[in-house]
Amino acid sequence: MPKWGDEYKLKDNDILVNSTGTGTVGRVGMFSKEILGDYPFIVPDSHISVVRLSSKMNSYYIYEVMNSMIIQQYIEDNLAGSTNQKELYIGILEKSLIPLPPFAEQQRIVEKIEEL
């Protein structure tokens, strides 16, 4: 089994974006260490882009923003490849303009969303 550096191993609250496949590209999820079970770590394959955030960003807030219609449309509009195999390049995610209010406001927004 190859040895993986820590930078490749999924960490709690990493945001995962499906980067390949018609109909599934752009789907966003969040990793939770609770799903590891008996496995010591998980390394995503090349069809998953991992968004690892700084401590100034609330993962749940960024997850909700990335699932918003505006960001999902931005992703859809910027896919590359043929009709049968669409590809989302990491540079598109890096160029996404995501509003970033202060951390306390991010938390408040998440709490309001959870109330819905």
C-alpha positions as CSV (number, residue, x, y, z in Angstrom):
1,M,0.0,0.0,0.0
2,P,1.5,3.4,-0.9
3,K,2.2,5.9,1.8
4,W,0.1,9.0,1.6
5,G,1.2,12.3,3.0
6,D,-1.2,14.1,5.4
7,E,-2.0,16.7,2.7
8,Y,-3.8,13.9,0.7
9,K,-5.8,12.5,3.5
10,L,-9.3,13.9,4.0
11,K,-9.7,16.0,7.1
12,D,-12.9,16.7,9.1
13,N,-15.0,19.3,7.4
14,D,-13.1,19.2,4.1
15,I,-15.5,20.2,1.3
16,L,-15.6,17.7,-1.6
17,V,-16.6,18.7,-5.1
18,N,-17.3,16.1,-7.8
19,S,-15.1,17.3,-10.7
20,T,-15.9,14.8,-13.4
21,G,-19.1,13.3,-15.0
22,T,-22.2,14.5,-16.7
23,G,-25.0,15.0,-14.3
24,T,-22.8,14.7,-11.2
25,V,-20.1,17.2,-11.8
26,G,-20.3,20.1,-9.3
27,R,-22.0,18.2,-6.6
28,V,-20.8,19.3,-3.2
29,G,-20.4,17.3,0.0
30,M,-18.6,17.6,3.3
31,F,-16.3,15.0,4.8
32,S,-16.9,13.9,8.4
33,K,-14.3,11.8,10.3
34,E,-17.3,9.9,11.8
35,I,-17.6,7.9,8.5
36,L,-14.1,6.5,8.8
37,G,-15.2,3.5,10.9
38,D,-12.3,1.1,11.1
39,Y,-10.3,2.9,8.4
40,P,-7.4,5.0,9.5
41,F,-7.9,7.6,6.7
42,I,-9.4,8.2,3.3
43,V,-7.7,9.5,0.2
44,P,-10.1,10.8,-2.5
45,D,-9.6,9.8,-6.1
46,S,-8.8,12.2,-9.0
47,H,-12.5,12.9,-9.7
48,I,-12.9,14.7,-6.4
49,S,-11.6,18.2,-5.7
50,V,-10.9,18.9,-2.0
51,V,-11.5,22.4,-0.7
52,R,-9.7,22.8,2.6
53,L,-10.5,26.1,4.3
54,S,-8.7,28.4,6.6
55,S,-9.8,28.8,10.2
56,K,-11.4,32.1,9.2
57,M,-14.1,30.2,7.2
58,N,-17.0,28.2,8.5
59,S,-17.1,25.0,6.5
60,Y,-20.8,24.7,6.8
61,Y,-21.3,28.2,5.5
62,I,-19.0,27.6,2.5
63,Y,-20.8,24.3,1.9
64,E,-24.1,26.1,1.7
65,V,-22.8,28.8,-0.5
66,M,-21.2,26.3,-2.9
67,N,-24.6,24.5,-3.1
68,S,-26.4,27.7,-3.9
69,M,-28.0,28.2,-7.3
70,I,-25.6,31.0,-8.2
71,I,-22.4,29.0,-7.6
72,Q,-23.9,25.9,-9.1
73,Q,-24.8,27.9,-12.2
74,Y,-21.3,29.4,-12.3
75,I,-19.8,25.8,-12.2
76,E,-22.2,24.6,-14.9
77,D,-21.3,27.6,-17.1
78,N,-17.5,26.9,-16.7
79,L,-17.3,23.2,-17.3
80,A,-14.9,21.9,-19.9
81,G,-15.0,18.8,-22.1
82,S,-17.5,17.0,-24.3
83,T,-21.2,16.4,-23.6
84,N,-20.5,12.9,-22.3
85,Q,-17.6,13.7,-20.0
86,K,-17.8,17.2,-18.4
87,E,-14.8,18.3,-16.3
88,L,-14.6,20.9,-13.5
89,Y,-11.0,22.3,-13.2
90,I,-9.8,23.4,-9.8
91,G,-9.0,26.8,-11.2
92,I,-12.7,27.4,-11.7
93,L,-13.3,26.8,-8.0
94,E,-10.4,29.0,-7.0
95,K,-11.9,31.9,-9.1
96,S,-15.3,31.5,-7.5
97,L,-16.4,34.8,-5.9
98,I,-17.9,33.7,-2.5
99,P,-19.1,36.4,-0.1
100,L,-17.1,36.1,3.1
101,P,-18.7,37.9,6.0
102,P,-17.0,37.9,9.4
103,F,-16.9,34.4,11.1
104,A,-19.6,35.2,13.6
105,E,-21.9,36.2,10.7
106,Q,-21.1,33.0,8.8
107,Q,-22.1,31.1,11.9
108,R,-25.4,33.1,12.2
109,I,-26.2,32.4,8.6
110,V,-25.6,28.6,9.1
111,E,-27.8,28.7,12.2
112,K,-30.6,30.4,10.2
113,I,-30.3,27.8,7.4
114,E,-30.5,25.0,9.9
115,E,-33.7,26.4,11.3
116,L,-35.4,26.1,7.9
